[in-house]
Amino acid sequence: MVIPLLFEAGVDEPFDLRVMVGCRASVSRQRLLARGLTPEAADFWIAQQWTGEAKAKASDRVLWNEGSLELLRDQAELLVDPGRG
């Protein structure tokens, strides 16, 4: 199940594993601007979210998404199949 704002939405479902895919707020802002949001809109949406540190503490695993899609895919595959690495 993918719930982008799991913690912010207050979802209290019992999940076996909560995985955060995160990056620095500055990277998130750059990505939002690249998608066409205004700087004000990007700042607004970032302010609506928990900090990366808070989400990481509430998560069981963290995948860091500041590199290539291939690197993120490798992290996800290791999460699914730890014996692979």
C-alpha positions in Angstrom: 0.0 0.0 0.0 1.4 3.4 -0.9 0.3 6.3 1.2 2.4 9.4 0.4 1.4 11.3 3.6 0.8 8.4 5.9 1.9 10.1 9.1 0.4 13.5 8.2 -2.9 11.8 7.5 -2.9 10.1 10.9 -3.4 6.7 9.5 -3.3 4.2 12.3 -3.5 1.0 10.3 -1.3 -1.8 11.6 1.4 -2.2 8.9 4.1 -4.9 9.0 6.6 -2.4 7.6 6.6 1.3 7.1 9.1 2.5 4.6 10.0 6.2 4.0 11.4 7.3 0.7 13.0 10.6 1.6 15.3 13.4 0.6 16.4 16.8 2.0 13.7 19.5 2.0 15.8 21.5 -0.4 15.8 18.7 -2.9 12.1 18.2 -2.4 11.6 21.9 -3.1 13.7 21.8 -6.2 11.7 18.9 -7.5 8.4 20.7 -6.8 9.7 23.8 -8.7 10.7 21.6 -11.6 7.1 20.3 -11.7 5.8 23.8 -12.2 4.9 24.9 -8.7 5.6 28.4 -7.6 8.1 28.9 -4.8 5.3 29.9 -2.5 3.3 26.8 -3.3 6.3 24.5 -2.9 7.1 26.1 0.5 3.4 25.7 1.5 3.3 22.0 0.6 6.6 21.2 2.3 5.4 23.0 5.5 2.3 20.7 5.5 4.5 17.6 5.9 6.4 16.2 8.9 10.1 16.8 8.8 12.2 14.1 7.2 13.8 13.4 10.6 10.4 12.9 12.2 9.2 10.6 9.4 12.4 8.6 9.6 12.0 8.0 13.3 8.4 6.8 12.7 9.4 4.5 9.9 10.8 1.0 10.0 13.1 1.6 7.1 14.3 4.6 5.1 15.2 4.7 1.4 17.2 7.8 0.5 16.2 9.3 -2.8 18.8 11.9 -3.8 20.6 9.8 -6.3 19.6 8.1 -9.5 16.5 6.1 -10.1 18.8 3.0 -10.4 20.2 3.6 -6.9 16.7 3.9 -5.5 15.6 0.8 -7.3 18.7 -1.1 -5.8 17.7 0.1 -2.3 14.2 -1.1 -2.8 15.3 -4.5 -4.2 17.6 -5.0 -1.1 14.7 -4.2 1.1 12.5 -6.8 -0.6 15.4 -9.4 -0.9 18.1 -8.7 1.7 20.0 -11.8 0.7 20.6 -10.2 -2.7 23.3 -7.8 -1.5 
